Amino acid sequence: MTSCILNALRDLNTRNEGIVLSVAGIEGEVKGSRTIVVKIANGDHFIPYGPQALAALEKRRETGEIATLDFEITFRYSHLKENKKLFLYSDRYLTRFLIIEGKFQLQVFHVKGIGRTSPKEVAALSEKHLVTVMRKQGLEPQVEILQEQA
């Protein structure tokens, strides 16, 4: 079950997509980009998704099935102005997957930023990637969004 979550997080990590942004000091909207960065909880801090994070999760899995998985999703925004890439305030979300009786439950909390991406959108994006991974593995997706909090 946790492998489904990890594969969904892998698909989300470093995803880059074009979006339309509202930027202070610029009239109207501008074309920009949004990059998603995923970090996984390891004790009292978060580490970037990668071999070190996966090794830490493997240690947790050895002690028994992981019932909760906490991770941080950061949305980094940028746009071009006079051929220079300018970065804007990022949005950071604490997200928790709970695994209860074979079902996934999802909680999303806004931690930092001005909310260019809403908690509801973060939950929907996480759910979409998890459902896609589960279907590829021949599993029946059962995901419930418990809470989205700004």
C-alpha positions in Angstrom: 0.0 0.0 0.0 2.8 2.5 0.9 4.4 1.7 -2.5 1.4 3.3 -4.2 1.8 6.5 -2.2 5.6 6.6 -2.9 5.0 6.1 -6.6 2.4 8.9 -6.7 4.8 11.2 -4.8 7.6 10.3 -7.3 5.3 11.3 -10.2 4.5 14.6 -8.4 8.1 15.4 -7.5 9.8 18.0 -9.7 6.7 18.3 -11.9 6.8 21.6 -13.8 3.8 23.1 -15.5 2.9 26.4 -17.1 0.3 28.5 -15.3 -1.1 32.0 -15.4 0.0 34.1 -12.4 -1.1 37.4 -10.8 2.1 39.2 -9.7 2.4 42.3 -7.5 3.5 45.4 -9.4 2.4 44.0 -12.8 -0.9 44.9 -14.2 -3.0 41.9 -15.3 -1.7 38.4 -15.4 1.5 36.9 -16.7 2.5 33.5 -18.0 4.6 31.6 -15.5 5.5 28.2 -14.2 4.9 26.1 -11.1 7.3 23.5 -9.9 6.3 20.9 -7.3 8.8 19.7 -4.8 8.0 16.8 -2.4 9.7 16.1 0.9 9.0 13.1 3.2 8.9 13.3 7.0 11.8 11.7 8.7 11.5 12.1 12.5 11.1 15.8 13.3 12.1 17.2 9.8 11.5 16.6 6.1 14.0 15.3 3.6 13.8 15.6 -0.2 12.2 12.7 -2.1 15.0 10.5 -3.2 17.2 7.6 -2.1 17.8 8.9 1.5 14.0 9.4 2.0 13.2 6.0 0.7 15.8 4.4 2.9 14.3 6.1 5.9 10.9 4.8 5.0 12.3 1.3 4.5 13.5 1.4 8.1 10.0 2.4 9.3 8.5 -0.4 7.1 10.8 -3.0 8.8 9.2 -2.3 12.1 5.7 -2.9 10.7 3.2 -1.5 8.2 3.3 2.3 8.0 -0.1 3.6 9.1 0.6 7.3 8.4 2.8 9.0 5.9 3.5 12.7 6.3 5.0 14.7 3.5 5.5 18.3 2.5 4.5 19.6 -1.0 6.0 22.9 -2.0 4.8 24.8 -5.1 7.5 27.1 -6.4 6.4 29.8 -8.8 8.4 31.8 -11.4 7.9 34.0 -14.4 10.1 35.7 -17.0 10.6 39.5 -17.0 13.0 40.9 -19.6 14.5 37.4 -20.1 15.2 37.0 -16.4 13.6 34.2 -14.4 12.0 35.8 -11.3 10.9 33.6 -8.4 7.7 34.4 -6.4 6.6 33.3 -2.9 6.2 29.6 -2.6 3.2 27.8 -1.2 3.9 25.0 1.3 1.5 22.3 2.4 1.7 19.6 5.0 0.0 16.5 3.7 -0.8 13.3 5.6 -1.9 10.0 4.1 -3.6 7.6 6.6 -3.9 4.0 5.7 -6.9 2.5 7.5 -8.4 -0.9 6.6 -7.0 -0.8 3.1 -8.3 2.7 2.4 -6.4 5.9 2.0 -7.4 9.0 3.8 -5.9 12.3 2.9 -5.4 15.5 5.0 -4.0 18.7 3.6 -2.9 21.8 5.6 -1.6 25.1 4.2 1.6 26.0 6.1 3.1 28.9 4.3 2.6 31.2 1.3 -0.2 33.3 -0.2 -2.2 30.4 -1.5 -1.8 30.6 -5.3 -2.6 26.8 -5.2 -5.5 26.0 -2.9 -5.6 23.1 -0.4 -8.5 21.6 -2.4 -6.3 21.6 -5.5 -3.4 20.0 -3.6 -5.7 17.3 -2.3 -7.2 16.7 -5.8 -3.7 16.5 -7.4 -2.5 14.1 -4.8 -5.6 11.9 -5.1 -5.4 11.9 -8.9 -1.8 10.7 -8.9 -2.5 8.0 -6.3 -5.6 6.7 -8.1 -3.6 6.5 -11.4 -0.8 4.5 -9.7 -3.3 2.2 -8.0 -5.1 1.5 -11.3 -1.8 0.7 -13.1 -1.1 -1.9 -10.4 -4.6 -3.4 -10.8 -5.9 -2.1 -7.4 -9.3 -0.6 -6.7 -8.6 3.0 -5.6 -10.3 4.0 -2.3 -9.2 7.5 -1.4 -11.1 9.8 0.9 -10.2 13.4 1.4 -10.7 14.1 5.1 -9.7 17.7 5.5 -8.4 20.6 3.5 -7.4 23.6 5.7 -6.0 26.9 4.6 
